[in-house]
């Protein structure tokens, strides 16, 4: 059961560049849109926050920045693995906007991430590691705490990357955390069992959208 007064819904990177036809498309990513809109319309959460990948040109995650590299290569940045991507979610472009089917009137706040040219950000809560070994806050945790949120429910794209990092950071930061599994989609569904095991280990609950409507 959702305790509305203390619960938030996180919409992770529901943006055209991650949808079919986008530059970094997640297969069937657009299938989450209709049920997400229904869930938003049910007003089951006191706070709704959308995260938005918002990269400057030449972002460190873009393969085009690294000579001799191509999308989906992996390199080390600041001592940690970094997957390289096609240019995507470049700030101010249509692909970086929140998807137009999301009713923005029902979204209380937008948290932009990946805004620093030399640091990526998979999680909605914290950037990836910078050159000092620090993961800087995006401000999302503080926003939720100021609103009295203790429980977060995570949806969006992609399941084994930004959704996973966001959910695991949420637990680490002290929030009771649920991933709404059918309101996410994976880059590679073959990773699903590994992701489920990682969630169980981290203390992330998995639920379905219909459970949120009860």
Backbone as numpy.savetxt, mean C-alpha at the origin, in Angstrom:
# Nx Ny Nz CAx CAy CAz Cx Cy Cz
-15.92 -8.66 14.51 -16.77 -7.47 14.51 -15.89 -6.22 14.51
-16.24 -5.24 13.69 -15.49 -4.00 13.62 -16.02 -3.03 14.69
-15.09 -2.47 15.47 -15.44 -1.41 16.40 -15.20 -0.09 15.67
-16.27 0.45 15.11 -16.13 1.56 14.17 -15.33 2.73 14.73
-15.54 3.09 15.98 -14.93 4.29 16.53 -13.41 4.23 16.56
-12.87 3.02 16.59 -11.41 2.88 16.70 -10.78 2.19 15.51
-11.52 2.08 14.40 -11.05 1.31 13.25 -10.83 2.20 12.03
-9.76 1.88 11.30 -9.44 2.59 10.06 -9.33 1.61 8.92
-9.69 2.09 7.72 -9.48 1.35 6.49 -8.35 2.04 5.72
-7.34 1.26 5.34 -6.23 1.78 4.54 -6.38 1.28 3.11
-6.38 2.20 2.18 -6.43 1.90 0.75 -5.03 2.09 0.21
-4.33 1.00 -0.03 -2.92 1.08 -0.40 -2.78 1.17 -1.92
-2.33 2.32 -2.40 -1.89 2.50 -3.79 -2.94 2.05 -4.82
-4.16 2.49 -4.61 -5.23 2.17 -5.57 -5.16 3.24 -6.66
-4.23 3.04 -7.59 -3.87 4.04 -8.59 -3.83 3.41 -9.98
-4.13 4.19 -11.01 -4.20 3.62 -12.37 -2.93 2.93 -12.83
-1.76 3.40 -12.43 -0.53 2.75 -12.90 -0.39 1.32 -12.38
-1.14 0.95 -11.34 -1.11 -0.41 -10.82 -2.28 -1.25 -11.33
-3.11 -0.66 -12.18 -4.26 -1.36 -12.73 -3.95 -1.85 -14.15
-4.73 -2.80 -14.65 -4.53 -3.22 -16.05 -4.45 -2.02 -16.98
-3.43 -2.03 -17.83 -3.17 -0.91 -18.72 -2.18 0.09 -18.17
-1.86 -0.01 -16.87 -0.89 0.88 -16.25 0.53 0.42 -16.48
1.48 1.27 -16.12 2.88 0.96 -16.39 3.45 -0.11 -15.47
2.80 -0.35 -14.33 3.24 -1.41 -13.40 2.00 -2.17 -12.94
1.30 -2.73 -13.91 -0.02 -3.30 -13.67 0.02 -4.58 -12.84
-0.93 -4.69 -11.93 -1.18 -5.91 -11.17 -2.39 -6.59 -11.82
-2.21 -7.83 -12.20 -3.29 -8.54 -12.88 -4.57 -8.53 -12.04
-5.68 -8.17 -12.67 -6.99 -8.10 -12.02 -7.03 -7.07 -10.90
-6.09 -6.12 -10.89 -6.10 -5.11 -9.85 -7.38 -4.32 -9.81
-8.00 -4.12 -10.97 -9.24 -3.35 -11.02 -10.43 -4.11 -10.44
-10.27 -5.41 -10.20 -11.38 -6.20 -9.63 -11.69 -5.81 -8.20
-10.79 -5.13 -7.52 -11.06 -4.74 -6.14 -11.89 -3.46 -6.06
-12.07 -2.76 -7.17 -12.68 -1.44 -7.10 -14.14 -1.48 -6.67
-14.95 -2.29 -7.31 -16.38 -2.32 -6.97 -16.62 -2.72 -5.52
-16.02 -3.81 -5.02 -16.24 -4.13 -3.61 -15.67 -3.10 -2.65
-14.58 -2.44 -3.04 -14.05 -1.37 -2.19 -15.05 -0.22 -2.07
-15.64 0.14 -3.19 -16.63 1.22 -3.17 -17.83 0.83 -2.29
-18.25 -0.43 -2.39 -19.36 -0.90 -1.55 -19.00 -0.83 -0.06
-17.76 -1.23 0.25 -17.32 -1.19 1.64 -17.25 0.25 2.15
-16.73 1.14 1.32 -16.69 2.55 1.71 -18.10 3.09 1.94
-19.02 2.70 1.07 -20.39 3.20 1.19 -21.07 2.71 2.46
-20.63 1.56 2.98 -21.20 1.01 4.20 -20.76 1.77 5.44
-19.72 2.59 5.30 -19.24 3.45 6.40 -18.99 2.65 7.68
-18.19 1.62 7.54 -17.88 0.76 8.68 -16.67 1.23 9.48
-16.00 2.27 9.00 -14.75 2.71 9.62 -14.83 4.19 9.97
-14.20 4.56 11.08 -14.22 5.97 11.47 -13.25 6.79 10.65
-12.20 6.16 10.13 -11.17 6.86 9.36 -10.84 6.03 8.12
-10.76 6.67 6.99 -10.31 6.04 5.75 -9.12 6.84 5.23
-8.00 6.14 5.02 -6.79 6.79 4.53 -6.33 6.07 3.27
-6.03 6.83 2.24 -5.45 6.28 1.02 -3.96 6.60 0.98
-3.14 5.59 0.68 -1.74 5.88 0.39 -1.59 6.03 -1.12
-0.61 6.82 -1.50 -0.44 7.17 -2.91 1.05 7.16 -3.24
1.47 6.22 -4.09 2.83 6.25 -4.61 2.97 7.56 -5.39
4.04 8.32 -5.11 4.13 9.68 -5.67 5.60 10.00 -5.89
6.11 9.51 -7.03 7.55 9.53 -7.26 7.98 10.73 -8.10
9.11 11.32 -7.75 9.70 12.32 -8.65 10.31 11.64 -9.87
10.48 12.37 -10.97 11.19 11.80 -12.12 12.58 11.33 -11.69
13.00 10.21 -12.28 14.32 9.67 -11.94 14.39 9.01 -10.59
13.24 8.55 -10.08 13.21 7.90 -8.77 14.12 6.68 -8.73
14.64 6.40 -7.55 15.64 5.34 -7.40 15.09 3.95 -7.74
13.77 3.78 -7.69 13.18 2.48 -8.02 13.01 2.26 -9.51
13.25 3.29 -10.33 13.04 3.18 -11.77 14.26 2.55 -12.43
14.03 1.48 -13.17 15.14 0.85 -13.90 15.82 1.83 -14.84
15.05 2.78 -15.36 15.61 3.75 -16.31 16.68 4.63 -15.70
16.74 4.68 -14.38 17.77 5.49 -13.71 19.11 4.76 -13.65
19.10 3.44 -13.77 20.30 2.63 -13.52 20.79 2.05 -14.84
21.94 2.52 -15.28 22.49 2.09 -16.58 22.65 0.58 -16.63
22.19 -0.01 -17.73 22.34 -1.44 -17.94 21.34 -2.30 -17.21
20.41 -1.67 -16.50 19.39 -2.43 -15.76 18.05 -2.35 -16.47
17.21 -3.35 -16.19 15.88 -3.38 -16.79 14.84 -3.62 -15.70
13.59 -3.33 -15.99 12.54 -3.56 -14.99 12.54 -5.00 -14.48
12.38 -5.11 -13.17 12.29 -6.36 -12.41 13.65 -6.96 -12.11
14.75 -6.27 -12.51 16.05 -6.60 -11.95 16.05 -6.22 -10.47
16.99 -6.81 -9.73 17.16 -6.46 -8.33 18.58 -5.96 -8.10
18.70 -4.90 -7.31 20.00 -4.37 -6.93 19.99 -4.12 -5.43
21.13 -3.78 -4.87 21.22 -3.41 -3.46 21.27 -1.89 -3.35
20.41 -1.35 -2.51 20.42 0.08 -2.21 20.47 0.26 -0.70
21.46 0.96 -0.24 21.67 1.18 1.20 21.68 -0.14 1.98
22.24 -1.17 1.33 22.42 -2.46 1.98 21.21 -3.35 1.97
20.19 -3.00 1.22 18.96 -3.79 1.20 18.52 -4.02 -0.24
17.80 -5.12 -0.46 17.34 -5.47 -1.79 16.33 -4.45 -2.31
16.49 -4.08 -3.56 15.57 -3.16 -4.22 15.19 -3.72 -5.57
13.91 -3.96 -5.77 13.43 -4.35 -7.07 13.26 -3.11 -7.95
13.69 -3.22 -9.18 13.58 -2.10 -10.12 12.31 -2.24 -10.94
11.71 -1.11 -11.25 10.40 -1.08 -11.90 10.43 -0.20 -13.13
9.45 -0.37 -14.00 9.24 0.67 -15.02 8.90 1.99 -14.32
9.14 3.10 -15.00 8.70 4.38 -14.44 7.21 4.30 -14.16
6.80 4.68 -12.95 5.40 4.56 -12.57 5.07 5.61 -11.50
3.81 5.96 -11.43 3.30 6.88 -10.41 4.18 8.12 -10.27
4.54 8.68 -11.42 5.32 9.92 -11.41 4.40 11.06 -11.00
4.83 11.79 -10.01 3.97 12.82 -9.40 3.36 13.75 -10.45
2.06 13.94 -10.32 1.34 14.82 -11.21 0.82 14.19 -12.48
1.16 12.91 -12.73 0.69 12.24 -13.94 -0.63 11.52 -13.66
-1.43 11.23 -14.71 -2.70 10.54 -14.48 -2.53 9.18 -13.80
-1.44 8.47 -14.10 -1.23 7.16 -13.50 -0.97 7.20 -12.02
-0.57 8.37 -11.50 -0.29 8.51 -10.07 -1.50 8.96 -9.28
-2.56 9.38 -9.96 -3.77 9.84 -9.26 -4.43 8.67 -8.53
-5.22 8.98 -7.52 -6.09 7.93 -6.99 -7.06 7.53 -8.08
-7.42 6.24 -8.11 -8.28 5.78 -9.17 -9.59 6.57 -9.16
-10.07 7.01 -10.31 -11.26 7.87 -10.34 -12.53 7.21 -9.83
-12.55 5.88 -9.75 -13.74 5.22 -9.21 -13.80 5.27 -7.69
-12.71 5.65 -7.04 -12.74 5.80 -5.58 -13.48 7.10 -5.25
-14.48 7.04 -4.38 -15.20 8.26 -4.00 -14.37 9.06 -3.00
-13.66 10.07 -3.50 -12.74 10.81 -2.64 -13.44 11.50 -1.48
-14.73 11.77 -1.62 -15.47 12.39 -0.53 -15.49 11.48 0.70
-15.28 10.17 0.51 -15.28 9.22 1.62 -13.88 8.94 2.15
-12.87 9.60 1.61 -11.49 9.41 2.04 -11.09 10.58 2.91
-10.67 10.30 4.14 -10.38 11.35 5.11 -9.00 11.97 4.92
-8.05 11.19 4.44 -6.69 11.70 4.28 -5.97 10.89 3.22
-4.99 11.52 2.60 -4.12 10.87 1.63 -2.68 11.00 2.12
-1.98 9.90 2.17 -0.56 9.90 2.56 0.26 9.53 1.34
1.09 10.44 0.90 1.96 10.18 -0.26 3.27 9.58 0.19
3.76 8.61 -0.56 4.98 7.91 -0.21 5.87 7.77 -1.44
7.17 7.49 -1.20 8.10 7.40 -2.31 8.38 8.76 -2.93
8.26 9.81 -2.12 8.40 11.17 -2.63 9.85 11.63 -2.72
10.76 10.89 -2.08 12.17 11.26 -2.10 12.87 10.54 -3.26
13.62 11.26 -4.03 14.22 10.71 -5.24 15.13 9.52 -4.96
15.80 9.52 -3.81 16.81 8.51 -3.53 16.39 7.48 -2.48
15.12 7.47 -2.10 14.62 6.50 -1.12 13.26 6.01 -1.57
13.07 4.69 -1.62 11.77 4.15 -1.98 10.90 4.03 -0.74
9.66 3.69 -0.92 8.75 3.49 0.21 7.68 2.48 -0.18
7.84 1.23 0.27 6.82 0.22 0.03 5.66 0.38 1.02
6.00 0.65 2.27 5.02 0.73 3.34 4.32 2.07 3.36
3.05 2.06 3.74 2.36 3.32 3.95 2.80 4.04 5.21
3.47 3.31 6.11 3.87 3.88 7.39 5.29 4.44 7.41
6.20 3.77 6.68 7.61 4.18 6.76 8.28 4.00 5.40
9.24 4.87 5.14 10.06 4.72 3.94 10.94 3.49 4.08
11.52 3.07 2.96 12.60 2.09 3.01 13.83 2.75 3.65
14.90 1.98 3.78 16.08 2.44 4.48 16.81 3.53 3.68
17.19 4.61 4.37 18.01 5.64 3.72 19.49 5.33 3.95
20.36 6.25 3.56 21.80 5.98 3.65 22.30 5.88 5.08
21.51 6.35 6.05 21.89 6.25 7.46 21.36 4.97 8.10
20.61 4.17 7.34 20.00 2.96 7.89 18.67 3.22 8.57
18.12 4.40 8.41 16.87 4.79 9.06 15.69 4.61 8.12
14.57 4.23 8.67 13.31 4.20 7.93 12.42 5.33 8.45
12.35 6.40 7.71 11.62 7.59 8.16 10.13 7.36 8.09
9.41 7.97 9.03 7.96 7.87 9.07 7.32 8.69 7.97
6.21 8.18 7.44 5.39 8.96 6.49 4.39 9.86 7.20
4.22 9.66 8.51 3.22 10.40 9.27 1.90 9.67 9.44
1.75 8.51 8.80 0.47 7.79 8.87 0.15 7.33 10.28
1.13 6.79 10.99 0.87 6.28 12.34 0.38 7.40 13.26
1.03 8.54 13.18 0.61 9.67 14.02 -0.79 10.14 13.69
-1.11 10.17 12.41 -2.45 10.58 11.99 -3.50 9.64 12.58
-3.24 8.34 12.50 -4.21 7.37 13.01 -4.35 7.48 14.52
-3.23 7.63 15.23 -3.31 7.72 16.69 -4.07 8.98 17.11
-3.87 10.07 16.41 -4.59 11.30 16.74 -6.10 11.14 16.56
-6.48 10.23 15.67 -7.91 9.96 15.45 -8.45 8.86 16.37
-7.62 8.35 17.28 -8.07 7.32 18.21 -8.14 5.93 17.62
-7.43 5.69 16.52 -7.47 4.39 15.85 -6.55 3.40 16.56
-7.07 2.21 16.81 -6.28 1.10 17.34 -6.24 -0.09 16.39
-7.23 -0.18 15.49 -7.36 -1.31 14.57 -7.29 -0.81 13.13
-6.41 -1.41 12.34 -6.34 -1.02 10.93 -6.68 -2.22 10.06
-7.34 -1.92 8.95 -7.76 -2.93 7.97 -7.16 -2.50 6.64
-6.37 -3.37 6.04 -5.55 -3.01 4.89 -6.10 -3.65 3.63
-6.23 -2.84 2.58 -6.63 -3.30 1.27 -5.72 -2.66 0.24
-5.83 -3.07 -1.03 -5.10 -2.39 -2.09 -4.09 -3.25 -2.82
-3.06 -2.60 -3.34 -2.11 -3.23 -4.25 -0.67 -2.88 -3.86
0.23 -3.80 -4.08 0.02 -5.19 -4.42 0.20 -6.02 -3.14
-0.44 -7.18 -3.13 -0.56 -7.98 -1.92 0.80 -8.31 -1.29
1.78 -8.75 -2.09 3.03 -9.22 -1.51 4.10 -8.13 -1.41
3.72 -6.91 -1.79 4.71 -5.81 -1.70 4.14 -4.74 -0.76
3.49 -3.73 -1.29 3.10 -2.59 -0.45 2.03 -2.94 0.58
1.10 -3.82 0.25 0.12 -4.25 1.26 0.83 -4.99 2.40
1.73 -5.89 2.05 2.44 -6.68 3.06 3.30 -5.79 3.95
4.07 -4.92 3.35 4.93 -4.04 4.14 4.10 -3.13 5.04
3.00 -2.63 4.52 2.13 -1.76 5.32 1.55 -2.51 6.50
1.05 -3.71 6.27 0.44 -4.50 7.35 1.47 -4.87 8.41
2.64 -5.30 7.99 3.66 -5.70 8.95 4.16 -4.51 9.76
4.29 -3.35 9.12 4.67 -2.15 9.88 3.57 -1.75 10.85
2.31 -1.92 10.45 1.20 -1.57 11.33 1.28 -2.36 12.63
1.52 -3.65 12.53 1.65 -4.49 13.72 2.83 -4.01 14.57
3.96 -3.79 13.93 5.15 -3.38 14.65 4.94 -2.05 15.38
4.09 -1.21 14.81 3.81 0.09 15.42 2.67 0.05 16.43
2.15 -1.15 16.70 1.21 -1.32 17.79 -0.26 -1.36 17.42
-0.58 -1.42 16.14 -1.97 -1.49 15.71 -2.41 -2.95 15.54
-3.62 -3.25 15.96 -4.23 -4.53 15.62 -4.55 -4.48 14.12
-4.07 -5.48 13.38 -4.03 -5.35 11.92 -4.68 -6.52 11.22
-5.53 -6.18 10.26 -6.21 -7.16 9.42 -6.00 -6.81 7.96
-5.63 -7.79 7.16 -5.59 -7.62 5.71 -6.88 -8.20 5.14
-7.58 -7.39 4.35 -8.80 -7.86 3.69 -8.36 -8.52 2.39
-8.18 -9.82 2.45 -7.47 -10.58 1.41 -8.08 -10.41 0.02
-9.41 -10.47 -0.07 -10.04 -10.39 -1.38 -10.14 -8.95 -1.89
-9.71 -7.99 -1.10 -9.59 -6.61 -1.57 -8.12 -6.25 -1.80
-7.33 -7.26 -2.09 -5.96 -7.09 -2.54 -5.76 -8.00 -3.76
-4.71 -7.75 -4.51 -4.31 -8.63 -5.59 -2.79 -8.73 -5.59
-2.29 -9.87 -6.06 -0.85 -10.14 -6.04 -0.21 -9.91 -7.39
1.03 -9.46 -7.38 1.82 -9.45 -8.60 1.97 -10.86 -9.12
2.26 -11.79 -8.21 2.43 -13.20 -8.55 1.68 -14.04 -7.53
0.50 -14.56 -7.88 -0.27 -15.35 -6.92 0.47 -16.57 -6.38
1.52 -16.99 -7.06 2.32 -18.10 -6.53 2.96 -17.76 -5.19
3.02 -16.47 -4.87 3.58 -16.04 -3.59 2.57 -16.08 -2.45
1.32 -16.40 -2.73 0.27 -16.24 -1.73 0.52 -17.04 -0.46
0.95 -18.28 -0.59 1.16 -19.08 0.62 2.28 -18.50 1.47
3.34 -18.04 0.82 4.44 -17.41 1.55 3.94 -16.15 2.28
3.09 -15.39 1.62 2.56 -14.17 2.23 1.67 -14.51 3.42
0.82 -15.52 3.27 -0.03 -15.94 4.38 0.80 -16.36 5.59
1.87 -17.11 5.35 2.73 -17.54 6.45 3.42 -16.35 7.11
3.85 -15.40 6.30 4.49 -14.20 6.85 3.51 -13.40 7.70
2.26 -13.31 7.25 1.25 -12.61 8.04 1.01 -13.32 9.37
0.90 -14.64 9.32 0.68 -15.38 10.56 1.83 -15.16 11.54
3.03 -15.18 11.03 4.21 -14.98 11.88 4.23 -13.58 12.48
3.81 -12.59 11.71 3.84 -11.20 12.17 2.66 -10.83 13.07
1.62 -11.67 13.06 0.43 -11.36 13.85 -0.60 -10.56 13.09
-0.56 -10.66 11.76 -1.55 -9.99 10.91 -2.71 -10.94 10.66
-3.92 -10.51 10.95 -5.11 -11.32 10.70 -5.48 -11.20 9.22
-6.03 -12.27 8.66 -6.55 -12.25 7.30 -8.07 -12.41 7.35
-8.77 -11.58 6.62 -10.23 -11.65 6.59 -10.70 -11.44 5.16
-11.99 -11.58 4.94 -12.61 -11.33 3.65 -13.54 -10.12 3.77
-13.85 -9.52 2.65 -14.67 -8.31 2.63 -16.02 -8.53 3.29
-16.64 -9.69 3.07 -17.98 -9.94 3.63 -17.96 -9.86 5.15
-16.81 -10.21 5.77 -16.71 -10.11 7.22 -16.75 -8.67 7.69
-16.26 -7.76 6.85 -16.26 -6.34 7.22 -17.66 -5.75 7.18
-18.56 -6.41 6.48 -19.92 -5.89 6.29 -20.88 -6.36 7.39
-20.41 -7.24 8.26 -21.29 -7.80 9.29 -21.51 -6.81 10.43
